[in-house]
Amino acid sequence: MGRVGVLLLNLGGPDKLEDVGPFLFNLFSDPEIIRLPFRWLQKPLAWLISSRRTQKSQENYKQIGGGSPLRRITEAQGEALKEQLHALGQEANIYVGMRYWHPYTEEAIAKITKDDIERLVVLPLYPQFSISTSGSSFRLLERLWQEDPKLQLLDYTVIPSWYKHPGYLQAMADLIAQELDQFPHPDEVNIFFSAHGVPKSYVEEAGDPYQQEIEECTHLIMQTLNRPNPHILAYQSRVGPVEWLQPYTEDAIPELAEKGVKDLVVVPISFVSEHIETLQEIDIEYREIAEEAGIHNFRRVPALNTHAVFVKALADMVLDALQSPSLKFSQVSQWKKKVRIYPPERWEWGMTTSAEVWNGRIAMLGFIALIIELITGQGLLHMIGLL
């Protein structure tokens, strides 16, 4: 089989407070995070958003120690995976490629090329596929492959999503059961699945399977857990004025309190590592919301991190991928049915659904431009004397 490599893909996070601004700029510069009709607007808008959000984000990171633990945990997952593969008879080099901070995906690819890897498994650390997570990384990797003739000689395969894997489901069920058993009446505790949200338009317009996979994953975890607890699924971490997948976590918690719920276990279903969304958003912000609403018995299921059953599941996926027909980046959208990540969306004129969507986005851009002009005191309206 030759020299084998495994590329673990993840979002990335600022290692220290000074990294927060550049990290946010990288994040919002990605057209899969904010979709705009004109690519030249991407970086100016990213600069505006990151500039306005940096101080608040830094305050949040201060609450969890001044930086994200995501890199450290992901590298630990890689080491654990390497050891597990070795125990199963497969030697492999593990590489970590982050989308928006070091070690960048490009840095990982440079190491892979230098090491003369002959067979590569691309494994996103996102159980469920979304165009804004795995899809964004796949698009970047496809471009790198197109630009480098040496990479085109590399035999690789992609694992687009793996939320149905029995080992992953069992690891999640084990962690949930451990938290439930801390309560006097475990079977009466409400289980609250909180997934990272995406704009509703991603699902309805671009065909993103994320919502369907999250809902199915929730069902499969409850099936694996095999307990009678009531449960709910909601979405967190929304940004901006557009509508995201609902219900929103910050709204759903008080609604449960109004129904008399007193015991709550929150499950970070779309996260496999501790980071800002678990340690700060859930553990601090949502806990405060719950307590203010009257839910004082609030616990949170830890992220999988290097859970032994989870690491074994990752190793099994790698071994299966090595024995299966290769799946290429350009095939992912076909494999995921009608996901429109290849090629990018085109702007249309007329009364079509796509045209109406883009007209709304252009109106939003006009509003953003007005806000920028009001803040800076410079722009077209000032030039012609209307402001």
N, C-alpha and C positions, 0 to 999 in steps of 0.2 A: 504493500500500500504506500510505501515511501514515508517521508517525514510528515507527520500529521500535526495540524494546528487547530485550535478552537478559538474563535474570536467572540468574546463576550461583549455585547453592545449594551450601553446604558446611557442615561441622560447626562450624567455628570453634575457636579455641584461645586460651588466656590470653596476652596480649601481654607481661606481666611477672609476677613471682612473686606480687605482691599480688592478681592477678586469678585465681589458681588456685582458691581457695576458692569465690568466687562462680560461676566457670565450672562447677565440679563440681556445685554446688547446682542450677544451671540444667539441667545434663545429667541428673541423677537426678530432677529434678522432672518430667521428660517421661514421661507414661504409656506411651509406646512404648519407653522404655528399661527401665523397671521396671513391669510390669503388676500392678496391685493391684485387688481387688474393690471397694474403697471409695476414692473420689477424695480424700476429706479426709485420708487417711493419706499421700498422696504427698509433700507438703512436709515434714512431720515426719521421714519416713524419709529424704528427700533431705538434710535438715539433718544427720541422724545420720551418714549415709554420707560426706557431703562433709567434715564435721568430722573424722572419723576418718582420711580419706584425704588431707587437704590437705598435711600435713607431708611425707608420703612422696612425693606428687606434686611438691611443690616441689623436693625433692631431685633427682627425675628431671629436672625442667626446668632445674635448675642445671647438669646435665651437658650440656645442649645450648644453653647460653648465657643461661639465665634466662627464656625465654619461647618461645612457639610461632612458627615462621616462616610458619604457614599463611596468615595474612591477607596478608602481603607477597607470597607466592607466588601466591595466588589472584588478587590484584589485578594481578600481572604477567601471569598467564594471560589476564585480561580485556583488558588492553591489547594483548597479542599477538593475541587473537581479533578485536578491533576493527580492527587493522591488516590482518589476513588477510581479513576481510569486505570492507574497503575495497578491497583489491587485487582482490577478486572482483566488485566493482561494487555491493556492498550496504553502505549506511551504516547504522550501528546504535549506539545508546547501550548500554553494558555496565554492569550493576549486580551487586554482590556482596551476597548475603544469607546470613549465617551463622545457624545455628540456636541456638547457645548462647552466643555472644559477639559483640562488635561487629565489623563492622557487622551488627546483627541483621537478620533478614528483614523485620521491620516497618519498619526504617529505609530499607531498599532500596525497599520498596513506597511509602513516603512520597515518595521521590525520583521514582519512576516516575510517580506521580500528579501531582506538581508539574511534571514535564517534558511532560505531556500526551501520553504515549506512546499510540499507537493500535493497535499490533500488538506483542504480547509473546511471546517464546519462553522457556519456563521449562526450564532445562537444569541438572539436578543433576550435580555433579562426582563422582558415584558411578557407575562403569560398570555395576555390578550393582544391581538393585533390592532393597531390604529395607524392611520396615515400620518398622524402627528408624532408617533414614537418610532416603532419599527419601520414604518413606511418611509419616514424621513431619512433614517440611516441607510435603508436599502437604496434610496435614490442617490445619496451621496456615494455609496460604494459602487453603484453602477457607473457613475461618472468617472470614478477613479479607475475602474477597470477599462473603460473606453479610452482613457488617456495614457495608459501604461501597457505597452505590448508584453512586457514580462508578466504582468498580472494575468493577461489573457491566456497564458500557458498554464496557469494554476487551476487545478481541478478543485472546484468548491461546490458546496451545497448549502442551502438556506433552510433554517427552521422558522417559518413565519410566526407561528404561535403554538402554544402547548398547554392551554388551560384545561384540556381534557385528560392530561397525563395522570394515571392513577397515583403515582408517587407524589406528585404535586398536590393532588386532592387530599391524599392521606396526611401529608405533612400539615396542610392547612387545618384539617379536621382535628389532628392531634393538638395543635396549639389552641384551637378554640375550646376543645374539651378541657384543657388545663385551666383556662380562665373561668369557664362555667363552674368548674368544681370548687372554685374559691367562694362561691355563694352558698348560703344556707339551703336554698331551694333551686338547684341548678337547672331543672327542667322548666322553670318558670321565667328564666332570664330572657329578655329580648336580645336577639342577635342583630346587630346593626352593621351591615356591609357598606363600607364607604369606599367608592372607587374614584379615581381621578377623573374629572369630567372632561368633555370635549364640546365644542360648539355643536348645537343641534344640526346646523347646516352640513357638517361633515358627514353625518349619518344620512340625512334626507337628500342632499344634493350630490355628494361625492361617493355615496355607497359604502362609507366606512362601516365595517362589520363590528366595530368595537362594542356598541351597545348590546347587540345580539350575543356576542361572546361573553360579555360581563354577566348578562342575565343567565345565560346557560351555565356559566361557571358557578354562579351563586347557587343555582339549583343542584349542580353536581356536588358541590361541597356539602350542602345540607343533606343530600342523599348519602354521602360518604360518612358524615357525622352521625347520621341515624339517631337523632334525638328529636323530641317533640317541640322544641323551642319555637316560638314565633320569631319571624325574621323580616327584615326590610332591607332594601337596597336604595342607596342615595349616592349623590355625586358631589365631590368637593373641588376646591381649588380653581373656581372659575375666575376669569379675568376679563374686564371690559364690559361694554354695554350690551353685547349681543346675547341672544338666548342660548344657554348651554343645556345639556341633558338634565332632566329633572326626575325626581325631586332633589333639591339642593340639601346637602347635609345640615347646614346651619338652620334651615327651616324645618326639616323633618324631626330633629331632636326635640324642639319645643312642642311640636304636634304630638309626639309620643307622650310627653309629660302631661299634656292636657287630657290624654286618654287614661291617665293614672299609672303609667309605667314608672317604676322605681328602680329597677335593676337593668343595666344596659352594658353589653359587651360590644365594643366597636372592632370590626375586622377590616384592616386595610387591604382590600382584596386585590388591588392592581399593583401593589408594591411588594417587592421581594427583599428590600433592604431598608433599614432605618434611614430616614433623611428628613428634610424640613417638613414635608407634609405629614409625617407620622409624629415626629418628636415635638414639633411646635404647633402645627395646625390642629391635629387631633388631640394631642396630650395637653395642650394649654388652651387654645382658643375654644375648641368644641367641648372640652371639659367644663370651662367656665360657662358656656351656654347651657350645658346640661344642668349644672348646679344651680344657676339662676332660675332655671325652669322647674327645679324641684327634683331632679334626678341626681341623687347623691351617691348612689352605688354605681359608679362609672369605672369600667375597666377597659383596657385596650389590649387586643391580641398582638403580641410582638411580631415584627416582620420575620420572614423565614431566615434571613441571613445565612448562616452555615449549618442550619438544621440538617442532621444526618440523613433523614429520609428525603429531604429536598435535594441535597447534593447527589444522592444515589439516583434520583429521578433525572437530574441533569446529565449524569454520566450515561444512563440508559438511553437518553435521547441522542446523545452524541454517537454512541455505538450503533443505534438504529439508523441514524443519518448516514453513517459511513457504509452501511450495508445496503442502503436504498438508492434508487435512481436519483441523480442530482436534480435539485430545484434551483434555478437561476433567478437573479434579481428581476429580470424582465418578465419572468413567469409568475411572479407573486400576485400581480393584479388579476391574472387569469385564474390562478389557484383560489384566490379569494372572491371569485365570481366577478362582480362588476365594480370593483374598487377603482376609482379614477385617480390613480397616482402616476400612471404612465399613459400618455404624456400629461403635462399640466393642463388644467382647465383652460378653455379658450373663451374669450369674451364674445358674446353674440349680440347682434342688434335685433330689434323687433319685439314682439309680445310673447316670446317664448319664456318658459320658466327660468332658464339660465339667464336670459336678458334681464328679467325682472330682478333676479338675485344680484346681478352685477350693477344694475342701476341703483339698487339699495346700497351696495358697497361704495359706489362712487359718491352717493349722497353723504355717506358716513365720512368719506375722505374729505369732502368739502367742509363738513362740520369740524373735522380735526384741523384742517388748514386754517379755519377761522379762529379756533382756540389758540393755535400756535401764533397767529398774527396778533391776537389780543394780548398774549403773554409777552411776545418779543417787541411789539410796537412797530414791526416792519412787515411789509408784504404788499400785495397788489391793491388791496382796498385802501391802504394808507397812501399808496402812490397816486391813486386817482381821486383821493380826497373824500372817500366815503367813510373813513374812520380817522 
